[in-house]
Amino acid sequence: MPDQQRADARRNYARVLAAAEEEVATHGAGASLEQIARVAGVGSATVRRHFPTRRALLEAVSHQRVATLCARADELTRADDSRSALLDWLGDVVAYCVTARGLAEALAYDGDVHKNNCSAALEEAAGPLLRRAAQDDAVSDEITIEDLITFSVGIALATEHYPDPPAQADRLLHLAIAGLSPQP
């Protein structure tokens, strides 16, 4: 939001964002824009003026969570074990996507990666983690951060209707990391 906006526009933005955070937490990514407007005490045109697309709204709602995941990636780049660091970060991404309604949808690629600010921020932040793990031969050098984000989003979306989504997501993540073959 530009600083040169009028004071009332800044207040409306803050009210809409607060209402959106509440509604997305309750109803997920499909939260009603009209309900967000009602809760914020503004017209639906005001919501659409500040957030012209649902993705823009979800990205704004998810901004702090994405910033936390970026900071975690930075912190883990200093870990001794590059594979464990990458897998810890991936576990954090999956856990956040499962517990923070709307985050998985905010991270999902929609065919235009450059317009997805949440995923772009995570790609930039976690790139060093993945490069280091690949240099250490701890992961395949064919894996991309985009793959890991897509994988995380897939697990979150696939488990959201389970009785215990975090437990099921964690199980699937560990199953995928271990692979399907029994360990010798």
N, C-alpha and C positions, 0 to 999 in steps of 0.2 A: 504494500500500500504506500503510495507516494506521500512524503511528508508535506507536500504543498497542498494536500486536500484540505477542504474546509473542516473546521472543528466538528460540525455536525456529521459530516461524511465519515470522519475518523471514529466518532462515537458509534455511528450506525454499523461500521465495519466491525468494531469490537463486539457490539451486541449480536450481530449476525454470526460472527465466529463463535462466540460463547454458546449461542443457541445451537449452532451446528455441531459443536463438540458434544453437547448433551444429547442431541437427537441421534447422532451417529453412534454414540456409545450405547444408546438404548435400542436403536433400530437397524444399525449397520449401515452399509454403503447405500442402501436404498431409501434412506431417511427422506421423508417428504420435504421438498423445498418450501411448499406452502406452510407446512407446520413449523419449519424453521423461521419463516417470516413472521408467523403468528407469535411464536415464543419470543422472538426478538422485538416485536412491536413495530415492525416495518412492513411495507408492501412487498409482494413477491418480486416486483421490478427492482427494488433495492437489493434484494438478495442476488438477483441475476446480474445487476450492474457490478457488484463487487466480485461475484463468482460466476462468470459467463457459462461455465460448464460444470457438470457434477465432478469431474476430475479435478478442476481447480479448487472446488470446495473441499474435496477429500484430501488434496495435497496440503491445503492450509490447516485442516484439522490434524493431519498427521505430521506436521512440521516438527514439533518438539520430539516426537518419537523417532523420527528419522535423524534428527540432530543427535539424539542419544546413541543411536546405532552407529552413527559416523564417529562419534567420540570413542565409542567402545572399539571400533576398528583401529583407530589411531593408537589407543592404549595397548591393544594386542599386538601391534607391529613390533613392540619391544620384547615380546615373550621369547623364551629360549626355543621352544618347540613350535616350529612354524605350522605343522599340520594340526596340532592341538589348538593353536591360536585360531586358525581358520575355521576349524570345526566348532570351537566355542562361539565364534562370531555367528556362524551359520545357525547354531542352536538358538542364539539370542534373536536372530531375525525371525526364525520360525515361531519362537515363543511370543514375540511381540505381535507377529501377524495373527496368531491365534487368539491372543487376549485383547488386543486393541482393535475393536471392530472398525472396519473401514480401511485399515492399513494395508491389508492384502490387495484390495482393489486399487488403492492409491499406488501401489508398487507394480501392479500388473501392467505388462507391456500391451499397448493397443495398436501396434504397427508403426508407431511414430515415436521411437525411443527418445528422440531429442526433445519432445514436448513433455516428457515424464520427469518432472523435477525431482521427485522423491527417489526414483530409481537411479537417476543420474548422480545424485548426491551420494548414494550408497556405492555406486560403481567407482566413483572417484576415491571415496574413503577406504574401500576394501580392496582396491586394486593392488596396493603394496602387500597386503596380506597374502593374496593369491599368488602374486609374482614370487614372493619369497618362498612360499610352499612349493611352487613349481620348480624354482631354482634348487631347492633342497631335495628334489625328486620325491617329495612327500605327497604330491597329487599329480595327476596327469596334466601335461602342459596344454592339453586340448580344452580343458575346462575354462569357462569364462565367468566373470562375475554375473553377466546376464543369465547364464545357465543357473547359477546358484540362486539368484533372485527369483527366477521363474520356478525353480524347484521349491523354494520356500513358499511362494504364493500358492502353488499347486497343493502342497500339503495343507496349508491353512484353509483353503477353500474346500478341499476334500473332507476335512474333519470338522467343519464348523457345526454340523448337525449331530455329531456324536454326543452321547451323554456326558463325556468328559473330553472335550476337544483338546486341551493341552496334553493330557496323557496319551491320547491317540496320535497326536502330531509328533510328540517326542518318540513314541514307538516307531512310527513310520520313518522318521529322520534316522534313527539308529539302525533300522533295518536297511535302509538305503546305503548308509555309510558302510555297514558290515558286508553288504551284498547278500545275494540269495543263497550262495553256496555254504554248506556247513564248514566250520573252521576245523582244520586238521588237529 
